[in-house]
């Protein structure tokens, strides 16, 4: 038997302490979209600031959603999904900004964080956020423009808990909580050749939007790429024939 003496009962429930803390902040909680059979009985959706003018560009649809525990989910200001994956060659280039779930349009974590400050509008392939406008490509994807590793400001959670970090460093900033532990396998090879922790994917998306650095791939590009491949193949074939003869 483990006995706790001299400690107030209000400190017994760590989940409640955490939930009460985030309820006082402008907090965005991460969720995971999946087509697997997730046993999720309750998922609280905060009222978001997403202005859907035309959702025809949102092609991804998820059958299920994996939320946080009820105490935390009901205390946060907004939610955003963290789904992302590499291309077939193993390099991470793109991320979807919106997904459909039942009657809801769920934004990605970065978009949800922007929505915590102001409304975000989606009109076909155009998104407006914090005074910035940009286009999204196939399946509401955008291509990320990764910065040098020195661009990303990292603060150790241990230093914060030990009081070694001045609160002014975090004031007025978008703050994302994540992990860089290699053992968790949440790491991606990106277009710059560097390996980034998954949390930096969402950090990059926020910075790309604010700095107008986002790029997108129009649907016509797949046909252009196919045409270029055919032309180059014909040129190589012609060169081979010339050399053989």
C-alpha positions as CSV (number, residue, x, y, z in Angstrom):
1,X,0.0,0.0,0.0
2,X,1.2,3.5,-0.9
3,X,0.1,6.3,1.3
4,X,0.3,10.0,0.5
5,X,0.3,12.1,3.6
6,X,0.3,15.9,4.0
7,X,-0.7,16.4,0.3
8,X,-4.0,18.2,-0.5
9,X,-6.5,16.1,-2.5
10,X,-6.5,18.7,-5.2
11,X,-3.1,17.5,-6.2
12,X,-4.0,13.9,-6.6
13,X,-5.3,14.1,-10.1
14,X,-2.5,15.2,-12.5
15,X,-4.8,15.1,-15.5
16,X,-7.2,17.6,-13.8
17,X,-4.3,19.9,-12.9
18,X,-3.0,19.8,-16.5
19,X,-6.6,20.4,-17.8
20,X,-7.1,23.3,-15.5
21,X,-3.8,24.9,-16.6
22,X,-4.5,24.7,-20.3
23,X,-8.1,26.0,-19.8
24,X,-6.5,29.4,-18.9
25,X,-4.4,29.5,-22.1
26,X,-5.1,29.7,-25.8
27,X,-4.3,26.0,-26.3
28,X,-4.5,23.9,-29.4
29,X,-4.5,20.1,-28.8
30,X,-3.3,17.6,-31.4
31,X,-5.6,14.8,-32.7
32,X,-4.9,12.0,-35.2
33,X,-7.1,11.1,-38.2
34,X,-7.3,7.5,-39.2
35,X,-9.3,5.0,-41.2
36,X,-8.4,2.3,-38.7
37,X,-11.0,1.1,-36.2
38,X,-10.2,3.4,-33.3
39,X,-12.3,2.9,-30.1
40,X,-13.1,6.5,-29.4
41,X,-16.4,7.1,-27.6
42,X,-16.1,10.8,-27.0
43,X,-14.4,13.6,-28.9
44,X,-15.1,17.2,-28.0
45,X,-14.9,19.7,-30.9
46,X,-14.3,23.3,-29.9
47,X,-16.0,25.9,-31.9
48,X,-13.4,26.9,-34.5
49,X,-12.9,30.0,-36.7
50,X,-12.8,28.2,-40.0
51,X,-14.8,30.0,-42.7
52,X,-15.7,27.4,-45.4
53,X,-16.6,29.2,-48.6
54,X,-15.9,26.2,-50.8
55,X,-14.5,22.9,-49.5
56,X,-14.3,21.2,-52.9
57,X,-10.5,21.1,-52.6
58,X,-10.6,18.9,-49.4
59,X,-10.3,15.4,-50.7
60,X,-8.9,13.6,-47.7
61,X,-11.6,12.0,-45.6
62,X,-11.1,10.1,-42.3
63,X,-13.5,7.6,-40.9
64,X,-12.2,7.9,-37.3
65,X,-10.4,10.4,-35.1
66,X,-8.1,9.7,-32.1
67,X,-8.6,12.4,-29.5
68,X,-7.0,13.2,-26.1
69,X,-8.6,12.0,-22.9
70,X,-11.9,13.7,-22.1
71,X,-10.6,15.9,-19.3
72,X,-8.0,17.5,-21.6
73,X,-10.1,17.5,-24.8
74,X,-12.9,19.6,-23.2
75,X,-10.5,22.2,-21.8
76,X,-8.6,23.2,-24.9
77,X,-9.4,26.1,-27.3
78,X,-9.0,24.3,-30.6
79,X,-7.9,21.0,-32.2
80,X,-5.7,20.2,-35.2
81,X,-4.5,16.9,-36.8
82,X,-0.9,15.9,-36.9
83,X,-1.1,13.5,-39.8
84,X,1.9,13.6,-42.2
85,X,3.9,11.2,-44.3
86,X,6.9,11.0,-46.5
87,X,6.8,10.7,-50.3
88,X,7.5,7.2,-51.8
89,X,11.2,8.1,-52.1
90,X,11.4,8.6,-48.3
91,X,11.7,12.4,-48.4
92,X,9.2,14.6,-46.6
93,X,7.9,17.4,-48.8
94,X,4.2,18.0,-48.3
95,X,1.4,18.1,-45.7
96,X,-2.4,18.3,-46.0
97,X,-4.0,21.4,-44.4
98,X,-7.6,20.1,-44.1
99,X,-9.4,16.7,-43.7
100,X,-13.0,15.8,-43.6
101,X,-14.5,13.9,-40.6
102,X,-18.2,13.2,-40.7
103,X,-19.8,16.7,-41.1
104,X,-16.7,18.5,-39.9
105,X,-13.6,20.0,-41.7
106,X,-10.7,19.5,-39.4
107,X,-7.6,21.7,-39.9
108,X,-4.0,20.7,-39.4
109,X,-2.3,21.6,-36.2
110,X,-0.5,24.6,-37.7
111,X,-3.7,26.0,-39.3
112,X,-5.6,25.4,-36.0
113,X,-3.0,27.4,-34.1
114,X,-3.4,30.3,-36.6
115,X,-7.2,30.0,-36.2
116,X,-6.7,30.5,-32.4
117,X,-5.8,34.1,-33.2
118,X,-8.1,34.9,-36.1
119,X,-10.5,33.3,-38.6
120,X,-9.1,31.3,-41.5
121,X,-11.0,31.2,-44.8
122,X,-11.0,28.3,-47.3
123,X,-12.3,29.1,-50.8
124,X,-11.6,26.3,-53.3
125,X,-7.8,26.3,-53.6
126,X,-7.2,29.6,-51.8
127,X,-6.6,30.0,-48.0
128,X,-6.6,33.3,-46.1
129,X,-4.9,33.3,-42.7
130,X,-3.6,36.3,-40.6
131,X,-3.6,38.6,-43.6
132,X,-1.7,36.1,-45.8
133,X,-3.2,34.4,-48.8
134,X,-1.8,31.3,-50.4
135,X,-2.9,28.4,-52.7
136,X,-3.2,24.8,-51.9
137,X,-2.5,22.0,-54.4
138,X,-3.8,18.5,-55.0
139,X,-5.8,17.1,-52.0
140,X,-5.3,20.4,-50.1
141,X,-1.6,19.7,-49.8
142,X,1.2,22.3,-49.7
143,X,4.9,21.9,-50.2
144,X,7.0,23.0,-47.3
145,X,10.0,25.2,-47.6
146,X,12.3,24.0,-44.8
147,X,14.8,26.5,-43.3
148,X,18.3,25.9,-41.9
149,X,18.3,24.1,-38.6
150,X,19.6,27.3,-36.9
151,X,16.3,29.0,-37.8
152,X,14.3,26.9,-35.3
153,X,14.3,28.0,-31.7
154,X,14.3,25.1,-29.2
155,X,13.9,25.3,-25.5
156,X,14.4,22.3,-23.2
157,X,11.3,21.3,-21.2
158,X,13.7,20.5,-18.3
159,X,15.0,24.0,-18.3
160,X,11.5,25.4,-18.1
161,X,10.6,23.1,-15.2
162,X,13.8,24.2,-13.4
163,X,13.0,27.9,-14.0
164,X,16.0,28.5,-16.2
165,X,13.9,30.1,-19.0
166,X,12.8,33.8,-18.9
167,X,9.0,33.9,-19.6
168,X,9.5,36.8,-21.9
169,X,11.2,34.4,-24.4
170,X,7.8,32.7,-24.9
171,X,5.5,35.7,-24.7
172,X,3.7,36.6,-27.9
173,X,5.0,33.5,-29.7
174,X,3.6,30.4,-31.2
175,X,4.9,27.6,-28.9
176,X,4.7,24.0,-30.0
177,X,5.4,21.2,-27.5
178,X,7.0,18.1,-29.0
179,X,9.9,15.7,-28.7
180,X,13.2,15.3,-30.5
181,X,14.0,11.9,-29.0
182,X,15.4,9.6,-31.7
183,X,14.0,6.5,-30.0
184,X,10.4,7.6,-30.7
185,X,11.1,7.5,-34.5
186,X,9.3,10.7,-35.1
187,X,12.0,12.0,-37.5
188,X,11.9,12.9,-41.2
189,X,14.4,13.4,-44.0
190,X,13.5,16.7,-45.6
191,X,14.3,18.3,-48.9
192,X,17.4,20.2,-47.5
193,X,19.0,16.8,-46.7
194,X,18.6,17.3,-42.9
195,X,16.7,15.1,-40.6
196,X,14.1,17.0,-38.6
197,X,11.9,16.0,-35.7
198,X,8.2,15.8,-36.5
199,X,7.3,18.9,-34.5
200,X,9.4,21.0,-36.9
201,X,7.0,20.0,-39.7
202,X,4.3,22.0,-38.1
203,X,6.7,24.8,-37.0
204,X,7.8,25.1,-40.6
205,X,4.3,25.3,-41.9
206,X,3.5,28.2,-39.5
207,X,6.6,30.1,-40.5
208,X,6.1,29.5,-44.2
209,X,2.6,31.0,-44.0
210,X,3.8,34.0,-42.0
211,X,6.8,34.6,-44.3
212,X,4.8,33.9,-47.5
213,X,7.2,31.0,-48.3
214,X,4.7,28.3,-49.0
215,X,4.6,26.7,-52.4
216,X,2.1,24.3,-54.0
217,X,1.8,21.8,-56.8
218,X,-1.0,22.5,-59.3
219,X,-2.9,19.5,-60.5
220,X,-1.6,20.2,-64.0
221,X,1.9,19.5,-62.9
222,X,1.5,15.7,-62.9
223,X,0.6,15.9,-66.6
224,X,3.5,18.2,-67.3
225,X,5.9,15.8,-65.4
226,X,4.5,12.9,-67.4
227,X,5.1,14.8,-70.7
228,X,8.6,15.8,-69.7
229,X,9.4,12.2,-68.8
230,X,8.2,10.9,-72.2
231,X,10.2,13.6,-74.1
232,X,13.4,12.9,-72.1
233,X,12.9,9.1,-72.7
234,X,12.5,9.7,-76.4
235,X,15.7,11.9,-76.5
236,X,17.7,9.2,-74.6
237,X,16.3,6.5,-76.9
238,X,17.3,8.6,-80.0
239,X,20.8,9.2,-78.6
240,X,21.3,5.4,-77.9
241,X,20.2,4.6,-81.5
242,X,22.6,7.2,-83.0
243,X,25.5,5.8,-80.9
244,X,24.7,2.2,-81.8
245,X,24.6,2.9,-85.5
